[in-house]
Amino acid sequence: MGKTNTIDSLEYVFENYNITKAINVGIVGCCDESIKIGTLFCTNKLLPNVNFASITTVDEPLESDENLQTLLVDMESSHFKETCLKYIKDVYVFKVVSDYLDVTIPKKSFVIELIQNSFKSWRKYI
């Protein structure tokens, strides 16, 4: 999670392996409580039967949407996309709503459950 971990990990992978496609699947905060926890979005491509929304990447969790100009917020997607696009063109960013701008880091088991429940919607892009 976060800028440094994302960039460092990706640069290592791209410099040591032959990668042709990159997929980021993770959790995201949402400023609209009418959107259900567990809702899947793609934030960088319009895909059939997958919600699309813009996203803001921040360094610290947000407690309010006061200055947020997008529906979604996370801590690594823009760094993931920018780093991957230096090496390849086939990049997907999938995000699953985990909270409504809660600064508490969710439990790993909860995150795993959200990702597993969304798998059928994004697996065809692997």
DSSP file with accessible surface (Angstrom, degrees, kcal/mol):
  #  RESIDUE AA STRUCTURE BP1 BP2  ACC     N-H-->O    O-->H-N    N-H-->O    O-->H-N    TCO  KAPPA ALPHA  PHI   PSI    X-CA   Y-CA   Z-CA
    1    1 A M              0   0  126      0, 0.0     4,-0.3     0, 0.0    75,-0.1   0.000 360.0 360.0 360.0 137.0    0.0    0.0    0.0
    2    2 A G     >  -     0   0   13      1,-0.1     4,-1.9     3,-0.1     5,-0.2  -0.159 360.0 -69.8 103.3 166.5    1.3    3.5   -0.8
    3    3 A K  H  > S+     0   0  104      2,-0.2     4,-2.7     1,-0.2     5,-0.3   0.939 122.3  44.4 -62.0 -56.3    3.5    5.2   -3.3
    4    4 A T  H  > S+     0   0   92      1,-0.2     4,-2.6     2,-0.2     5,-0.3   0.935 115.3  47.1 -61.9 -47.4    6.9    3.9   -2.5
    5    5 A N  H  > S+     0   0   99     -4,-0.3     4,-2.1     1,-0.2     5,-0.2   0.908 114.5  48.5 -60.8 -41.1    5.9    0.3   -2.0
    6    6 A T  H  X S+     0   0   18     -4,-1.9     4,-2.4     2,-0.2     5,-0.2   0.962 115.4  41.5 -64.6 -52.6    4.0    0.4   -5.3
    7    7 A I  H  X S+     0   0   35     -4,-2.7     4,-2.7     1,-0.2     5,-0.3   0.942 116.4  48.2 -64.0 -47.7    6.7    2.0   -7.4
    8    8 A D  H  X S+     0   0   90     -4,-2.6     4,-2.0    -5,-0.3    -1,-0.2   0.921 113.6  47.3 -60.9 -44.5    9.6    0.0   -5.9
    9    9 A S  H  X S+     0   0   73     -4,-2.1     4,-2.3    -5,-0.3    -1,-0.2   0.928 114.1  46.7 -64.0 -44.7    7.7   -3.4   -6.3
   10   10 A L  H  X S+     0   0   25     -4,-2.4     4,-3.0    -5,-0.2     5,-0.3   0.911 110.0  52.0 -66.3 -42.9    6.7   -2.7   -9.9
   11   11 A E  H  X S+     0   0   57     -4,-2.7     4,-2.1    -5,-0.2    -1,-0.2   0.925 110.6  49.6 -61.7 -40.2   10.1   -1.5  -11.0
   12   12 A Y  H  X S+     0   0  134     -4,-2.0     4,-1.3    -5,-0.3    -1,-0.2   0.947 112.9  46.6 -61.5 -47.6   11.6   -4.7   -9.6
   13   13 A V  H >X S+     0   0   53     -4,-2.3     4,-1.8     1,-0.2     3,-0.5   0.946 114.2  46.1 -62.2 -48.6    9.1   -6.8  -11.4
   14   14 A F  H 3< S+     0   0   22     -4,-3.0    -1,-0.2     1,-0.2     5,-0.2   0.843 113.7  49.1 -66.4 -31.8    9.4   -5.1  -14.8
   15   15 A E  H 3< S+     0   0  130     -4,-2.1    -1,-0.2    -5,-0.3    -2,-0.2   0.705 121.4  34.0 -79.8 -17.6   13.2   -5.1  -14.6
   16   16 A N  H << S+     0   0   91     -4,-1.3     2,-0.3    -3,-0.5    -2,-0.2   0.520 117.0  44.3-115.9  -7.2   13.4   -8.8  -13.8
   17   17 A Y  S  < S-     0   0  139     -4,-1.8     2,-1.0    -5,-0.2    -1,-0.1  -0.948  79.0-112.0-137.8 158.0   10.5  -10.4  -15.6
   18   18 A N        +     0   0  152     -2,-0.3     2,-0.4    -3,-0.1    -4,-0.1  -0.785  44.3 179.0 -91.2 100.4    8.9  -10.3  -19.0
   19   19 A I        +     0   0   49     -2,-1.0     3,-0.1    -5,-0.2    -2,-0.0  -0.879  21.2 169.3-108.3 133.6    5.5   -8.7  -18.3
   20   20 A T  S    S+     0   0  107     -2,-0.4    70,-0.5     1,-0.3     2,-0.3   0.531  70.4  30.0-116.8 -13.6    2.9   -7.9  -21.0
   21   21 A K        -     0   0   68     68,-0.1     2,-0.4    67,-0.1    -1,-0.3  -0.994  61.6-160.2-147.9 141.1   -0.1   -7.0  -18.9
   22   22 A A  E     -a   91   0A  10     68,-2.5    70,-2.6    -2,-0.3     2,-0.4  -0.990   7.2-175.4-126.8 132.7   -0.6   -5.4  -15.5
   23   23 A I  E     -a   92   0A  47     -2,-0.4     2,-0.6    68,-0.2    70,-0.2  -0.992   7.5-163.6-129.2 123.3   -3.7   -5.6  -13.3
   24   24 A N  E     +a   93   0A  25     68,-2.7    70,-3.6    -2,-0.4     2,-0.5  -0.941  11.1 178.4-104.6 120.7   -4.2   -3.8  -10.1
   25   25 A V  E     +a   94   0A  38     -2,-0.6     2,-0.3    68,-0.2    70,-0.2  -0.992  24.9 123.9-121.9 122.1   -7.0   -5.2   -7.9
   26   26 A G  E     -a   95   0A  12     68,-1.7    70,-2.7    -2,-0.5     2,-0.2  -0.917  54.7 -74.5-159.4-173.2   -7.5   -3.5   -4.6
   27   27 A I  E     -a   96   0A  40     -2,-0.3     2,-0.3    68,-0.2    70,-0.2  -0.561  37.5-168.3 -98.0 161.5   -9.8   -1.7   -2.3
   28   28 A V  E     -a   97   0A   3     68,-2.0    70,-2.6    -2,-0.2    71,-1.0  -0.995  21.2-122.8-149.3 144.9  -11.0    1.8   -2.5
   29   29 A G  E     -aB  99  73A   6     44,-2.9    44,-2.1    -2,-0.3     2,-0.4  -0.648  27.8-155.7 -84.3 150.5  -12.8    4.4   -0.3
   30   30 A C  E     - B   0  72A   0     69,-2.0    42,-0.2    -2,-0.3    41,-0.1  -0.986  17.8-154.5-131.6 138.6  -16.0    5.9   -1.7
   31   31 A C  S    S+     0   0   41     40,-2.1     2,-0.6    -2,-0.4    41,-0.1   0.470  79.7  77.6 -91.3   0.5  -17.6    9.2   -0.9
   32   32 A D    >   -     0   0   64     39,-0.3     3,-1.9     1,-0.1    -1,-0.1  -0.898  59.7-166.8-114.9 105.4  -21.1    8.1   -1.9
   33   33 A E  T 3  S+     0   0  149     -2,-0.6     4,-0.1     1,-0.3    -1,-0.1   0.568  82.8  73.0 -71.3  -4.2  -22.8    5.9    0.7
   34   34 A S  T 3  S+     0   0   95      2,-0.1     2,-0.5     0, 0.0    -1,-0.3   0.642  80.2  86.6 -81.2 -11.6  -25.5    4.8   -1.7
   35   35 A I  S <  S-     0   0   29     -3,-1.9     3,-0.1     1,-0.1    -5,-0.1  -0.777  89.2-118.2 -89.3 125.9  -22.9    2.7   -3.5
   36   36 A K    >   -     0   0  157     -2,-0.5     3,-1.9     1,-0.1    61,-0.2  -0.314  23.1-105.2 -68.8 142.4  -22.7   -0.7   -1.8
   37   37 A I  T 3  S+     0   0   61      1,-0.2    61,-0.2    -4,-0.1    -1,-0.1  -0.435 111.3  37.6 -57.2 134.8  -19.6   -2.0   -0.1
   38   38 A G  T 3  S+     0   0   31     59,-2.9    -1,-0.2     1,-0.3     2,-0.2   0.333  80.1 143.7  98.4  -5.8  -18.2   -4.6   -2.5
   39   39 A T    <   -     0   0   32     -3,-1.9    58,-2.4    58,-0.1     2,-0.3  -0.500  43.7-136.6 -70.8 133.1  -19.0   -2.7   -5.7
   40   40 A L  E     -C   96   0A  13     -2,-0.2    11,-0.8    56,-0.2     2,-0.3  -0.724  23.7-179.6 -94.5 139.2  -16.4   -3.2   -8.4
   41   41 A F  E     -Cd  95  51A  12     54,-2.9    54,-3.0    -2,-0.3     2,-0.5  -0.973  23.6-147.0-130.9 147.8  -15.0   -0.3  -10.5
   42   42 A C  E     -Cd  94  52A   1      9,-2.9    11,-1.1    -2,-0.3    52,-0.2  -0.971  15.9-169.6-104.8 131.0  -12.5   -0.1  -13.3
   43   43 A T  S    S+     0   0   15     50,-2.5    12,-0.2    -2,-0.5    51,-0.1   0.464  76.3  35.8-105.2   0.0  -10.8    3.3  -13.0
   44   44 A N  S    S+     0   0   39     49,-0.5     2,-0.3     1,-0.3    -1,-0.1   0.450 113.3  40.7-132.0  -1.2   -8.8    3.5  -16.2
   45   45 A K  S    S-     0   0   63     48,-0.2     2,-0.7     2,-0.0    -1,-0.3  -0.998  71.0-122.9-146.0 145.9  -10.9    1.8  -18.9
   46   46 A L        +     0   0  144     -2,-0.3     5,-0.1    -3,-0.1     6,-0.1  -0.809  42.6 177.2 -85.7 117.0  -14.5    1.6  -20.0
   47   47 A L    >   -     0   0   27     -2,-0.7     3,-1.5     3,-0.5    -5,-0.1  -0.939  35.3 -97.1-124.5 146.2  -15.3   -2.1  -19.9
   48   48 A P  T 3  S+     0   0   88      0, 0.0     3,-0.1     0, 0.0     0, 0.0  -0.347 105.2   1.6 -62.6 136.1  -18.6   -3.9  -20.5
   49   49 A N  T 3  S+     0   0  156      1,-0.2     2,-0.4    -2,-0.0     0, 0.0   0.691 107.9 106.4  61.4  22.3  -20.5   -4.8  -17.4
   50   50 A V  S <  S-     0   0   18     -3,-1.5    -3,-0.5    -8,-0.0    -1,-0.2  -0.999  73.0-117.9-129.2 130.3  -18.0   -3.1  -15.1
   51   51 A N  E     -d   41   0A  85    -11,-0.8    -9,-2.9    -2,-0.4     2,-0.4  -0.322  27.0-150.5 -61.5 147.6  -18.6    0.2  -13.3
   52   52 A F  E     +d   42   0A  96    -11,-0.2     2,-0.3    -9,-0.1    -9,-0.2  -0.962  25.2 153.0-121.6 139.0  -16.3    3.1  -14.3
   53   53 A A        -     0   0   10    -11,-1.1     2,-0.1    -2,-0.4    17,-0.0  -0.973  41.0-109.5-157.2 152.4  -15.4    6.0  -12.0
   54   54 A S        -     0   0   63     -2,-0.3    18,-1.4    15,-0.1    17,-0.4  -0.461  35.5-153.6 -79.9 159.9  -12.5    8.4  -11.7
   55   55 A I  E     -e   72   0A  35    -12,-0.2     2,-0.4    16,-0.1    18,-0.2  -0.962  11.7-145.1-138.4 148.6  -10.2    8.0   -8.7
   56   56 A T  E     -e   73   0A  45     16,-2.0    18,-2.3    -2,-0.3     2,-0.5  -0.956  14.8-147.3-112.3 134.1   -7.9   10.2   -6.6
   57   57 A T  E     -e   74   0A  30     -2,-0.4     2,-0.3    16,-0.2    18,-0.2  -0.897  21.6-177.1-102.5 129.7   -4.7    8.8   -5.1
   58   58 A V        -     0   0   26     16,-2.8   -55,-0.1    -2,-0.5   -56,-0.1  -0.815  33.2-135.7-123.3 162.2   -3.6   10.2   -1.8
   59   59 A D  S    S+     0   0  111     -2,-0.3    -1,-0.1     1,-0.2   -56,-0.1   0.744  93.8  32.2 -87.1 -26.3   -0.7    9.7    0.6
   60   60 A E  S    S-     0   0  141     14,-0.1    -1,-0.2   -58,-0.0    14,-0.0  -0.971  98.3 -92.8-130.8 145.3   -2.8    9.6    3.8
   61   61 A P        -     0   0   55      0, 0.0     2,-0.3     0, 0.0    42,-0.1  -0.236  42.4-124.4 -55.6 142.9   -6.3    8.2    4.3
   62   62 A L        -     0   0   53     40,-0.1     3,-0.1     1,-0.1    11,-0.0  -0.726  17.8-166.5 -91.2 141.8   -9.0   10.9    4.0
   63   63 A E  S    S+     0   0  162     -2,-0.3     2,-0.3     1,-0.2    -1,-0.1   0.575  76.0  17.2 -99.0 -14.6  -11.5   11.4    6.8
   64   64 A S        -     0   0   59     38,-0.1     3,-0.3     1,-0.0    -1,-0.2  -0.966  67.1-125.2-150.0 166.8  -13.9   13.5    4.6
   65   65 A D    >   +     0   0   84     -2,-0.3     3,-1.1     1,-0.2   -34,-0.1   0.178  69.3 122.5 -98.7  18.8  -14.7   14.3    1.0
   66   66 A E  T 3  S+     0   0  153      1,-0.3    -1,-0.2     3,-0.0     0, 0.0   0.860  88.8  19.5 -51.5 -44.7  -14.3   18.0    1.6
   67   67 A N  T 3  S+     0   0  142     -3,-0.3     2,-0.5     2,-0.0    -1,-0.3   0.271  97.2 117.9-110.6  11.4  -11.6   18.4   -1.1
   68   68 A L    <   -     0   0   25     -3,-1.1     5,-0.1     1,-0.1    -3,-0.0  -0.679  36.5-178.7 -84.0 126.3  -12.3   15.2   -3.0
   69   69 A Q        +     0   0  187     -2,-0.5     2,-0.3     3,-0.1    -1,-0.1   0.283  62.9  63.5-107.3   7.5  -13.3   15.8   -6.6
   70   70 A T  S    S-     0   0   25      2,-0.1   -39,-0.1     1,-0.1   -15,-0.1  -0.856  81.1-121.8-125.7 166.6  -13.8   12.1   -7.6
   71   71 A L  S    S+     0   0   44    -17,-0.4   -40,-2.1    -2,-0.3   -39,-0.3   0.863  94.2  45.1 -72.3 -36.1  -16.0    9.3   -6.4
   72   72 A L  E     -Be  30  55A   0    -18,-1.4   -16,-2.0   -42,-0.2     2,-0.3  -0.773  60.8-171.4-116.1 154.9  -13.2    7.0   -5.3
   73   73 A V  E     +Be  29  56A  11    -44,-2.1   -44,-2.9    -2,-0.3     2,-0.2  -0.998  14.0 153.8-146.2 137.9  -10.0    7.4   -3.4
   74   74 A D  E     - e   0  57A  10    -18,-2.3   -16,-2.8    -2,-0.3   -46,-0.1  -0.821  43.7-115.9-145.5-169.4   -7.0    5.1   -2.7
   75   75 A M  S    S+     0   0   37    -18,-0.2   -18,-0.1    -2,-0.2   -72,-0.1   0.310  98.6  18.8-120.4   8.1   -3.3    5.2   -1.9
   76   76 A E  S  > S+     0   0   24    -75,-0.1     4,-2.5   -74,-0.1     3,-0.3   0.548  82.8  98.6-150.0 -12.9   -1.7    3.6   -5.0
   77   77 A S  H  > S+     0   0    3      1,-0.2     4,-2.8     2,-0.2     5,-0.2   0.874  89.4  47.9 -61.1 -40.2   -3.6    3.4   -8.2
   78   78 A S  H  > S+     0   0   37      1,-0.2     4,-2.6     2,-0.2    -1,-0.2   0.913 114.1  48.3 -67.8 -35.4   -2.1    6.5  -10.0
   79   79 A H  H  > S+     0   0   21     -3,-0.3     4,-2.2     2,-0.2     5,-0.3   0.899 112.1  50.0 -68.5 -38.9    1.4    5.3   -9.0
   80   80 A F  H  X S+     0   0   15     -4,-2.5     4,-2.6     2,-0.2     5,-0.2   0.962 114.4  43.6 -60.9 -52.7    0.6    1.8  -10.3
   81   81 A K  H  X S+     0   0   82     -4,-2.8     4,-2.5    -5,-0.2    -2,-0.2   0.939 115.1  47.5 -62.2 -48.9   -0.8    3.1  -13.6
   82   82 A E  H  X S+     0   0  119     -4,-2.6     4,-0.6    -5,-0.2    -1,-0.2   0.907 114.6  46.1 -61.6 -42.9    2.0    5.6  -14.2
   83   83 A T  H >< S+     0   0    4     -4,-2.2     3,-1.1    -5,-0.2     4,-0.4   0.942 113.7  48.0 -67.3 -45.5    4.8    3.1  -13.4
   84   84 A C  H >X S+     0   0    0     -4,-2.6     4,-2.7    -5,-0.3     3,-2.1   0.899 104.1  60.4 -62.5 -40.1    3.3    0.3  -15.5
   85   85 A L  H 3< S+     0   0   87     -4,-2.5    -1,-0.3     1,-0.3    -2,-0.2   0.680  93.4  65.9 -67.6 -12.8    2.7    2.6  -18.5
   86   86 A K  T << S+     0   0  146     -3,-1.1    -1,-0.3    -4,-0.6    -2,-0.2   0.742 118.1  24.3 -71.9 -22.5    6.5    3.3  -18.7
   87   87 A Y  T <4 S+     0   0   89     -3,-2.1     2,-0.3    -4,-0.4    -2,-0.2   0.731 129.5  11.8-113.1 -36.8    6.9   -0.4  -19.6
   88   88 A I     <  -     0   0   21     -4,-2.7    -1,-0.3     1,-0.1   -67,-0.1  -0.908  50.0-141.3-142.2 168.5    3.7   -1.7  -21.2
   89   89 A K  S    S+     0   0  183     -2,-0.3     2,-1.3   -69,-0.2    -4,-0.1   0.650  80.6  84.9-105.6 -22.7    0.4   -0.4  -22.6
   90   90 A D        +     0   0   51    -70,-0.5   -68,-2.5    -6,-0.1     2,-0.4  -0.661  58.6 149.5 -90.2  89.5   -2.0   -3.1  -21.3
   91   91 A V  E     -a   22   0A   1     -2,-1.3     2,-0.4   -70,-0.2   -68,-0.2  -0.978  23.7-173.2-128.5 133.8   -2.9   -1.9  -17.8
   92   92 A Y  E     -a   23   0A  30    -70,-2.6   -68,-2.7    -2,-0.4     2,-0.5  -0.984   7.9-163.0-125.8 138.8   -6.1   -2.4  -15.8
   93   93 A V  E     -a   24   0A   1     -2,-0.4   -50,-2.5   -70,-0.2   -49,-0.5  -0.949  13.4-179.8-123.3 107.7   -7.0   -0.8  -12.5
   94   94 A F  E     -aC  25  42A   0    -70,-3.6   -68,-1.7    -2,-0.5     2,-0.4  -0.913   3.1-174.1-107.1 135.3   -9.8   -2.5  -10.7
   95   95 A K  E     -aC  26  41A   0    -54,-3.0   -54,-2.9    -2,-0.4     2,-0.5  -0.990  13.0-154.2-133.3 139.3  -11.0   -1.3   -7.3
   96   96 A V  E     -aC  27  40A   0    -70,-2.7   -68,-2.0    -2,-0.4     2,-0.3  -0.942  29.7-114.6-113.2 128.4  -13.6   -2.7   -4.9
   97   97 A V  E     +a   28   0A   0    -58,-2.4   -59,-2.9    -2,-0.5   -68,-0.2  -0.450  42.2 164.1 -64.9 123.4  -15.4   -0.3   -2.5
   98   98 A S  E     -     0   0A   8    -70,-2.6     2,-0.3     1,-0.3   -69,-0.2   0.563  59.0  -7.0-114.1 -18.7  -14.4   -1.2    1.0
   99   99 A D  E     -a   29   0A  28    -71,-1.0   -69,-2.0     7,-0.0     2,-0.5  -0.970  63.0-104.7-165.7 174.6  -15.5    1.9    3.0
  100  100 A Y  S    S-     0   0   68     -2,-0.3   -69,-0.1   -71,-0.2   -71,-0.1  -0.657  92.1 -55.6-114.5  67.2  -16.8    5.4    3.0
  101  101 A L  S    S+     0   0   17     -2,-0.5     2,-0.5     1,-0.2   -72,-0.1   0.891  84.2 164.2  61.7  48.0  -13.6    7.3    3.7
  102  102 A D        -     0   0   88      2,-0.1    -1,-0.2     1,-0.1   -40,-0.1  -0.803  33.6-151.1 -93.3 128.7  -12.9    5.5    6.9
  103  103 A V        +     0   0   60     -2,-0.5     2,-0.3   -42,-0.1    -1,-0.1   0.633  68.0 102.6 -78.2  -9.7   -9.3    6.0    8.1
  104  104 A T  S    S-     0   0   95      1,-0.1    -2,-0.1    -3,-0.0    -3,-0.0  -0.564  79.2-122.9 -74.6 129.2   -9.2    2.5    9.8
  105  105 A I        -     0   0  120     -2,-0.3     3,-0.1     1,-0.1    -2,-0.1  -0.601  32.5-120.6 -72.7 126.2   -7.3    0.0    7.8
  106  106 A P        -     0   0   37      0, 0.0    -1,-0.1     0, 0.0    -7,-0.0  -0.275  32.2 -91.5 -68.2 156.6   -9.7   -2.9    7.1
  107  107 A K     >  -     0   0  165      1,-0.1     4,-2.0     4,-0.0     3,-0.5  -0.350  30.8-121.5 -66.0 145.5   -8.9   -6.4    8.2
  108  108 A K  H  > S+     0   0  170      1,-0.2     4,-2.7     2,-0.2     5,-0.2   0.872 112.6  56.0 -56.4 -40.3   -7.1   -8.6    5.8
  109  109 A S  H  > S+     0   0   84      1,-0.2     4,-2.1     2,-0.2    -1,-0.2   0.880 106.9  50.0 -63.0 -36.1   -9.8  -11.2    5.8
  110  110 A F  H  > S+     0   0   67     -3,-0.5     4,-2.3     2,-0.2    -1,-0.2   0.923 111.2  48.5 -67.4 -43.5  -12.4   -8.6    4.8
  111  111 A V  H  X S+     0   0   37     -4,-2.0     4,-2.5     2,-0.2     5,-0.2   0.934 110.7  50.8 -63.1 -45.3  -10.2   -7.4    1.9
  112  112 A I  H  X S+     0   0   80     -4,-2.7     4,-2.9     1,-0.2     5,-0.2   0.924 109.8  50.7 -58.9 -43.4   -9.7  -10.9    0.7
  113  113 A E  H  X S+     0   0  105     -4,-2.1     4,-2.5    -5,-0.2    -1,-0.2   0.929 110.1  49.2 -61.6 -44.7  -13.5  -11.5    0.8
  114  114 A L  H  X S+     0   0   12     -4,-2.3     4,-1.1     2,-0.2    -2,-0.2   0.930 113.9  45.5 -60.7 -45.4  -14.2   -8.4   -1.2
  115  115 A I  H >X S+     0   0   36     -4,-2.5     4,-0.9     1,-0.2     3,-0.6   0.929 112.9  49.9 -66.4 -44.5  -11.6   -9.3   -3.9
  116  116 A Q  H >< S+     0   0  133     -4,-2.9     3,-0.7     1,-0.2     4,-0.4   0.907 108.9  52.5 -61.0 -41.1  -12.8  -12.9   -4.1
  117  117 A N  H 3< S+     0   0  116     -4,-2.5    -1,-0.2     1,-0.2    -2,-0.2   0.746 112.1  46.0 -67.4 -23.2  -16.4  -11.8   -4.5
  118  118 A S  H XX S+     0   0    6     -4,-1.1     3,-1.5    -3,-0.6     4,-0.9   0.570  85.1  97.1 -93.3  -8.6  -15.4   -9.5   -7.4
  119  119 A F  H XX S+     0   0   76     -4,-0.9     4,-2.4    -3,-0.7     3,-0.9   0.852  75.5  58.4 -54.0 -42.2  -13.2  -12.0   -9.2
  120  120 A K  H 34 S+     0   0  158     -4,-0.4     4,-0.3     1,-0.2    -1,-0.3   0.825 104.0  54.2 -60.1 -28.6  -15.9  -13.2  -11.7
  121  121 A S  H <4 S+     0   0   52     -3,-1.5    -1,-0.2     1,-0.2    -2,-0.2   0.765 122.0  24.5 -78.6 -26.0  -16.3   -9.6  -13.0
  122  122 A W  H X< S+     0   0   26     -3,-0.9     3,-1.9    -4,-0.9     4,-0.3   0.544  93.1  93.2-117.8  -5.4  -12.6   -9.0  -13.8
  123  123 A R  G >< S+     0   0  131     -4,-2.4     3,-1.8     1,-0.3    -3,-0.1   0.819  77.2  66.0 -62.9 -29.7  -11.1  -12.5  -14.3
  124  124 A K  G 3  S+     0   0  128     -4,-0.3    -1,-0.3     1,-0.3    -2,-0.1   0.691  94.7  60.6 -68.0 -11.5  -11.6  -12.4  -18.1
  125  125 A Y  G <         0   0   28     -3,-1.9    -1,-0.3   -33,-0.0    -2,-0.2   0.504 360.0 360.0 -93.0  -2.0   -9.1   -9.5  -18.3
  126  126 A I    <         0   0  117     -3,-1.8  -104,-0.0    -4,-0.3    -3,-0.0  -0.442 360.0 360.0 -71.4 360.0   -6.3  -11.7  -16.9
